[in-house]
Amino acid sequence: MSVPNRSTLLAALLLAGCANPQSADEFRQTTKADTREVNRPLREVAATLRSRAPECLSATVRRSVPGPSYQVVDVAYKPTIVVTDRRAELHLQMRYVRGVATTVGEPEGGYYVLVADVYAVDSRHSRAEMFASGAGYDPVIRAINGWVTGKDLGCPDMSKVR
């Protein structure tokens, strides 16, 4: 059996010290929302999220972790779309698939890092609420805002997400 290096142990301990939301609802309660109204009906926004999220956000990214020893960590991102008559939700979760010996409190599917909710305001307008776990997700936030408005349907560079 191999012994994890110091950086791996530190990462595991840091994760153990965090209170990890176990659902999208818990994540919403622990994160500040950015809200905007858009000139698109909910059905159009939902269709865009259904097509773009799986294509653009399902990714595994390799990162090197700074510290006293060189470490490589692979992070897998998984989007989930939930659509009802009243709203569309996008949940983005991440999990470590390489380079972290132990994770503590990881919810099924991975840690929640972003939740976007879109509600119908009327037949032609929607309200989007975005909850994210920090500025490191700015590339994803910009992409989702583009999808919601319909003005930019490009994918974020997931290697820039931190």
C-alpha positions as CSV (number, residue, x, y, z in Angstrom):
1,M,0.0,0.0,0.0
2,S,1.4,3.4,-0.9
3,V,1.4,6.3,1.5
4,P,-0.2,9.6,0.2
5,N,2.2,12.5,-0.1
6,R,1.8,15.6,2.1
7,S,-0.1,17.6,-0.5
8,T,-2.7,14.8,-1.0
9,L,-3.2,14.6,2.8
10,L,-3.5,18.4,3.0
11,A,-6.2,18.4,0.3
12,A,-8.1,15.7,2.0
13,L,-8.0,17.5,5.3
14,L,-9.1,20.8,3.8
15,L,-12.1,19.0,2.2
16,A,-12.9,17.4,5.5
17,G,-13.0,20.8,7.2
18,C,-15.6,22.2,4.7
19,A,-19.3,21.9,5.2
20,N,-20.3,20.4,1.9
21,P,-23.9,21.0,0.6
22,Q,-25.4,17.6,-0.2
23,S,-28.1,18.9,-2.6
24,A,-28.7,21.8,-5.0
25,D,-31.1,23.3,-2.4
26,E,-28.5,23.3,0.3
27,F,-26.0,24.8,-2.2
28,R,-28.4,27.7,-2.9
29,Q,-28.7,28.4,0.8
30,T,-25.0,28.7,1.3
31,T,-24.2,30.8,-1.8
32,K,-25.1,34.3,-2.9
33,A,-27.3,34.6,-6.0
34,D,-26.7,36.8,-9.1
35,T,-30.1,37.6,-10.7
36,R,-31.0,39.0,-14.1
37,E,-34.0,39.2,-16.3
38,V,-33.7,38.2,-19.9
39,N,-35.9,38.7,-23.0
40,R,-36.3,35.1,-23.8
41,P,-39.2,32.7,-22.9
42,L,-38.4,29.9,-20.4
43,R,-39.0,27.2,-23.1
44,E,-36.2,28.6,-25.3
45,V,-33.8,29.0,-22.4
46,A,-34.5,25.5,-21.2
47,A,-33.9,24.1,-24.8
48,T,-30.5,26.0,-24.9
49,L,-29.5,24.7,-21.5
50,R,-30.4,21.1,-22.5
51,S,-28.3,21.3,-25.6
52,R,-25.3,23.3,-24.4
53,A,-24.7,22.1,-20.9
54,P,-23.9,18.4,-21.7
55,E,-21.8,19.4,-24.7
56,C,-19.9,22.1,-23.0
57,L,-19.7,21.3,-19.3
58,S,-19.1,17.5,-19.3
59,A,-15.3,17.5,-19.0
60,T,-12.4,16.1,-17.1
61,V,-9.6,18.6,-16.5
62,R,-6.0,17.9,-15.4
63,R,-4.4,20.4,-13.1
64,S,-1.1,20.7,-11.3
65,V,-1.3,21.7,-7.7
66,P,1.3,24.1,-6.3
67,G,3.0,23.2,-3.1
68,P,6.1,21.6,-1.7
69,S,5.7,18.6,-4.0
70,Y,4.4,18.4,-7.6
71,Q,0.9,16.9,-7.7
72,V,-1.4,16.3,-10.6
73,V,-5.2,16.3,-9.9
74,D,-7.9,15.3,-12.4
75,V,-11.3,16.9,-11.9
76,A,-14.4,15.7,-13.6
77,Y,-17.4,18.1,-14.1
78,K,-20.9,16.8,-14.5
79,P,-23.9,19.0,-15.5
80,T,-27.5,18.0,-14.7
81,I,-30.5,19.7,-16.2
82,V,-33.9,19.6,-14.6
83,V,-36.8,21.2,-16.5
84,T,-40.4,21.7,-15.3
85,D,-43.2,23.9,-16.6
86,R,-42.2,26.6,-14.1
87,R,-38.4,26.5,-14.2
88,A,-35.2,25.1,-15.6
89,E,-32.3,24.2,-13.4
90,L,-28.7,23.5,-14.2
91,H,-26.5,21.9,-11.5
92,L,-22.8,21.6,-12.1
93,Q,-20.9,19.2,-9.9
94,M,-17.2,18.3,-9.7
95,R,-15.4,15.3,-8.3
96,Y,-11.7,14.4,-8.0
97,V,-10.9,11.4,-10.1
98,R,-7.2,11.3,-9.7
99,G,-4.6,12.8,-7.3
100,V,-6.7,13.1,-4.1
101,A,-6.6,10.1,-1.8
102,T,-9.7,10.8,0.2
103,T,-12.7,13.1,-0.1
104,V,-15.0,13.6,2.8
105,G,-18.7,14.6,2.7
106,E,-18.9,14.3,-1.1
107,P,-22.5,14.2,-2.3
108,E,-23.6,11.7,-4.8
109,G,-22.4,12.9,-8.2
110,G,-19.7,15.2,-6.7
111,Y,-19.4,18.5,-5.0
112,Y,-21.8,21.3,-6.1
113,V,-19.9,24.2,-7.6
114,L,-22.7,26.0,-9.5
115,V,-26.5,26.1,-9.7
116,A,-28.4,28.1,-12.2
117,D,-32.2,28.5,-12.0
118,V,-34.4,30.1,-14.7
119,Y,-38.0,31.0,-14.0
120,A,-40.7,32.3,-16.4
121,V,-41.6,35.9,-15.7
122,D,-44.2,35.9,-18.5
123,S,-44.6,34.3,-21.9
124,R,-41.6,36.3,-23.3
125,H,-39.3,36.9,-20.4
126,S,-37.4,34.9,-17.8
127,R,-35.5,35.5,-14.6
128,A,-32.1,33.7,-14.1
129,E,-30.5,33.2,-10.7
130,M,-26.9,32.0,-10.6
131,F,-25.3,30.5,-7.5
132,A,-21.6,29.8,-7.8
133,S,-18.8,28.8,-5.4
134,G,-16.4,31.5,-6.2
135,A,-14.8,33.7,-8.8
136,G,-12.9,30.6,-10.2
137,Y,-16.1,29.7,-12.1
138,D,-16.3,33.0,-14.0
139,P,-15.8,31.3,-17.4
140,V,-18.7,29.0,-16.8
141,I,-20.9,31.8,-15.4
142,R,-20.2,33.9,-18.6
143,A,-21.0,31.0,-20.8
144,I,-24.3,30.2,-19.0
145,N,-25.3,33.9,-19.1
146,G,-24.7,33.8,-22.9
147,W,-26.8,30.7,-23.2
148,V,-29.6,32.2,-21.1
149,T,-29.7,35.4,-23.2
150,G,-29.2,33.6,-26.4
151,K,-26.4,36.0,-27.5
152,D,-23.4,33.7,-27.1
153,L,-23.7,30.0,-27.4
154,G,-20.0,29.2,-27.0
155,C,-18.5,26.8,-24.6
156,P,-16.3,27.9,-21.7
157,D,-12.7,26.8,-21.5
158,M,-13.0,24.3,-18.6
159,S,-9.2,24.3,-18.2
160,K,-9.6,27.9,-16.9
161,V,-12.0,26.9,-14.2
162,R,-10.4,27.0,-10.7
